[in-house]
């Protein structure tokens, strides 16, 4: 069988927006073929198929939508996670 998977991730050292990195990685059969990283600000392809998709997505509305995810998704949830962790410690 074949497996297609998309993994989104927020890595952070604090709840400050500058300390957060949002990534969205696309995998096919355990091989990452394209990734969006908020620190790079665009999609990067790692295979021939990934390079073609990255080029298309970087020239379309997809890249603009992903650039806002760091603030919309990560910043909101990191604040909740940090607050929860601090109250437990």
N, C-alpha and C positions, 0 to 999 in steps of 0.2 A: 503494500500500500504506500500511498504518498501522504506526507504530512506538511501542511502549510500552517505557520504560526506567526502571530504578531505579538511582540512583547513591548510594553511601554514601561518606562522606569523613571523614577525621580530619585536622583542621588543628591544628598545634601549634608552639609556640615553644620548649618544653622538654619533658622527660619527666615534669614535675609534672602531676598530674591537673587542677589548676585552669587550666593553660595549654593544655588540649586542648578542642577543640570537635568534637562528632560531629554530622554532618548526614546525612539520608537524603532525597533529592529524587526525586519521581516526575514523569516527563515523558511526554507523549503528543504525537507529531508535533513534537518539538523544543520544545514549550511546557511549562514547569514548571507543574504544577497544584496540587501540595501538597508541603510540606516539614516534616520534623521537625528541630528544632535543639536540641541539649542546652543551649545558652545560654538558650533560651526555655522549654524543658521541655515543649513540646507541639507538636502538628501545627498548621500554618497553611496555609489554602487560598488560592490565588491566582486561581482561576476558580470559576464556579458549582459545577461538579462537585467541584473540590478543596475548597471550603468545606463541602460536604455530607459528603465523606469525612473531613475534619479533625474536624468536629463528632462524627461517629460514632466515629472512632478515639480521640478525646480522652475519650470517655465509656466506653470499653471497655478490654480488657486490652492492646491494642496499645500505648497510650501508656506503660504501666508497663514493658512489655518494652523499648521504645526507650530509656527513661530509664536502664536498666542497661547499654546498649551502650557508652557512653563508657568505663566502667570495664572491662567484659568484653572488648570488642574493641579499642578504641583504646589504652587504657592498656597493655595487654599488648603490642600490636604496635609502639607508639611506643617502648617500652623496647628492643625488639629492634632497631628501625631506628636509634635514637640510638646504641646500643652499636656497631652495625656501622659507622656513619659515623665515629664517633670513633676506631675502631681503624684506619681507612683514612687518616685525615688526618695 
